[in-house]
Amino acid sequence: ALIWSRELSDRANLRYGVCGDHRFGDYEIYPAISIGWRLHQKWIFELGFPTTRLSYQATPGVEFALRVAPDGNEWHVKNRDRDRQSQLVYEATLVEWTLNWRAHEALMLTVGVGRLFENRYEVTLLDDRRTELVGETVTRVGAAIAWRF
């Protein structure tokens, strides 16, 4: 992603740019834009595309966030002999709550729980036909560790 940020006031900022990833399933290059408002000293609301986010800074090192964003990817799969290839494309909408804890100035720990809606799979069958499958809404749980150099 290549993103620029501009302060519009002491309570609002604008971010805009271009991203390239599999967030929408197939690899795409798309515009990104968001406007963020500091609703209160501890609350920030970011309305944007592709992600909208509401965050609460509980303490200087602890943040809670709720976000809505697309979630997807694309995989190319080969058989054991590597003479046949198929493709799997996944698309969904994610609603996720996260807890971010800055344990140290360079260390961030994150835990989250989310729901994936509108799950769609596009797959290649053995006879090379493409078909689309729809999945049920599912819950996901995750954790991450980030270290800043």
N, C-alpha and C positions, 0 to 999 in steps of 0.2 A: 504494500500500500504506500501511496505517496499522499500525505495529508498535510494541509496548511491549516493554521488556526489563527483567528483574529478575535481580539477582545472588542466587543460591541459596547460594553459598559462595565462597571464594576460588578454587575450581577449577571451578565450574559456574554456568551462567546459563540462564534461560528466556526465550524470545522468543515472543510470540503476537500475533495480530492478524488483519486481514482484507486480502485482496488482490483486485484486479480486473484481469484481462488475458486474453490469448488463449493463454496457456501450454498449455491443454488443448484447443486448436483454436478452438471457438466462444468468444466472450467470456463469461466467467463471473466471478462474485464468490464467493470461497471462503475458508475459514479457513486461516491459516498458523500453524504452531507448530514450535518446535525447542528442543531442549535441547543445550547445548554443554558439553563437558567438556575441561578442559585436562589432557590425559593426561600431559604432560611440559612442561617450560618452553617447548619449541619446537613441540609437537604439540597440535592442537585437533581434536576430533571433534564434529560437529554432526549429530545425528540429528533429522530433521524431515520435515514435509510442507509444501510440495511438494518441498523440496530437502534432500538429505543430503550432507554435505561433510566431508572430511578435509584438514587443511592442515598444512604444515610451514614454520616460519619459519627459513630457512637463515641469514640475516643480518638486521640491522634493516631493510634495504631490499629483501630478496628473499624471496618466498613462493612455494611450490609448493602446488597444491591439486588434489584429485580430487573431483568432484561427480557426483551422479546426480540428474536432474531431468526433468520433462516439458518438451517443446519443441514448440511448435505456433503456429499463426496462422490467420487467416481473411482472405480477400480477396474483394472484390466487383469484378467485371470487366464492362466494357461494350464493345460492338462499336464500330466506327469511326463509325457513324451515331448512336450513343448511344441506340438505341431498344430494345436487348435487353441484359439483364443476366444474369450467371451468378455463381455463388459457388463458391469453392474453400476447403475447410477441410483443414488439415494437422495431424496429431498424430504424435508420436514420443516415445521415451524417449532421453535424452541421457546418455552417460557421457563426461566431459570432464576432461582434465588441463590445467592452466594454470600459467604462470609469470608472476607479478606482480612488477614491478621499480619501486620508488619511486625514480625518477631524481632527484627534487627533492621538497621537502616538499609542493608543489602538483601535481606531475606523476607520473602512474602509467602505465607501459607494460605491456601484457598480451599474451602470445602463448599460443595453446592449440591442442590437437588433441583431437577428440572422435569418438565413434562414435554414430550415430543408429540405434536399434533400433525394431522394431515400427512402421515408417513406414506411415501410413494416410492416404489422400486421399479426400475426399468431394467430388465434382464435379457440376455441373449440365451435362447434355448439351444438344445443340441442340434436342431435342424436349421440353425442360424436365423430363426425368426426372433424378432424383438417383441416382448410382451410387457405389460405394465401390471403391477400388483399393488394393492393398497393394504397397508398395515394398520393395526389398532394403535390407539394412543398408548404410549408407554412412559414409564418413569425412569429417569437416569440419576445416578449418584456419582459424584466425582470429587477428586482431590488433586491439588497441584502444588508444586514447590517451585518458586522462582528465585533466582539469585542474580542480583545486579552487579556487574563488574565496574 
